[in-house]
Amino acid sequence: MPGRTSGGKEAAINEVQAYVEGFLPEDEALREARRLGDEYGAFPISVAGGAALRFIASLINARTVVEIGSGCGVSGIWLLRGMHPNGVLTSVDVEPENQRLAKMAYTDAGFTGSRTRMIAGRALDVLPRLTDGAYDLVFADAVQREYPEYLAAAVRLLRPGGVVAFDKALGEDVVRLVSEDENLIPLLLPLGGGLLLAQKRG
């Protein structure tokens, strides 16, 4: 019957998603950062989404990364684990407590203070102060209604070949903006709430 067929497909999709999320179990540092993120309402990136960030950072040998939304350190740890060993993560968050917890998470994961630069403040106030064309990767997981502005800032901040990523992007205007921009090569992955990626053309 149609209902059973639909239900069967949904169950199969859920099974695949569960398998993907469990493919790379997180270690103690990530589990603790995720626990704190959930406790403080930071809504960390999914496990599979974090693994995707690490893969991308490694693939492009990222040395300079901007993270919009420190959360409690989950995405930052994944990014740092993919970045060049001398790379620096610039993490922006309006909540000082989030940044304090993120710094603790980075330390627990074995990263020294020289690998991170924490900037407290609203992203739309901070991003204009960062250097044009100086970054390999920009990751946004903050105020979804501000994603279009983050995209404009990211295009300015990224070097040619750099990548911008948005977590929880499904249903957001930024998906359309990325898909319509001829200067970007887009990809939307069904991870978490939707991981939107785009590479800046050379």
C-alpha positions, -999 to +999 in steps of 0.1 A: +000+000+000+012+036-006+013+044+031+035+014+038+058+022+008+062+058+021+068+046+056+093+021+043+113+048+025+113+070+055+125+042+077+153+034+051+163+071+050+164+072+088+185+041+089+210+055+064+212+088+084+218+069+116+246+048+100+262+079+086+261+097+120+276+066+137+303+060+110+330+080+129+324+079+166+336+110+185+363+108+212+360+120+248+370+156+240+343+159+214+317+141+234+323+165+264+321+195+241+289+182+226+274+176+260+282+212+271+268+225+238+236+206+243+234+218+279+240+255+270+217+254+239+245+259+214+231+231+191+265+217+179+270+205+143+262+168+138+289+142+140+288+136+102+288+174+096+319+178+118+336+150+099+328+167+067+344+199+080+375+181+089+377+164+055+373+197+037+398+215+059+423+187+052+415+185+015+423+222+009+452+222+035+435+250+053+458+273+073+435+302+080+398+295+090+371+317+102+343+301+123+312+322+129+297+308+161+321+292+185+293+272+202+311+251+229+339+239+206+326+210+187+330+224+152+362+241+161+378+208+172+367+191+140+381+220+119+414+221+138+419+184+133+417+188+096+437+220+093+474+223+086+494+217+118+504+254+119+469+267+109+450+292+130+413+291+137+396+325+142+364+319+161+338+346+165+309+345+190+287+371+207+286+350+239+317+352+261+306+320+279+305+301+247+341+312+239+353+302+274+339+267+270+352+264+234+387+273+246+385+247+273+374+222+246+403+230+224+427+226+253+411+192+262+415+181+226+452+190+227+454+223+209+475+251+223+464+287+224+485+296+194+462+276+172+431+297+180+421+333+180+389+341+198+370+373+189+340+382+210+313+402+193+285+401+167+297+385+135+284+413+114+305+438+134+336+416+135+337+402+099+343+437+082+375+440+103+391+408+089+414+409+059+401+404+023+413+372+005+432+360+035+412+329+045+410+293+032+377+284+048+348+302+064+323+282+084+290+296+097+268+281+124+251+311+140+221+333+133+204+318+103+187+350+092+221+366+089+234+338+066+231+360+034+253+387+051+278+360+062+279+347+026+288+382+013+315+385+039+328+351+032+332+358-006+353+388+003+374+370+029+381+338+009+411+334-014+403+319-048+396+282-043+386+288-007+354+272+007+324+286+026+302+263+047+269+268+064+254+244+089+216+240+094+210+256+060+179+238+048+151+261+040+173+292+042+177+319+016+214+314+015+209+281-004+193+300-033+219+327-032+247+302-034+231+282-062+226+313-083+261+328-078+282+320-109+314+327-089+307+298-066+307+260-070+279+248-047+271+216-029+243+208-005+248+177+018+219+161+037+239+161+070+222+174+102+201+203+092+217+206+058+254+214+052+258+239+024+292+242+008+305+265-019+340+269-034+351+304-046+362+302-082+398+311-090 
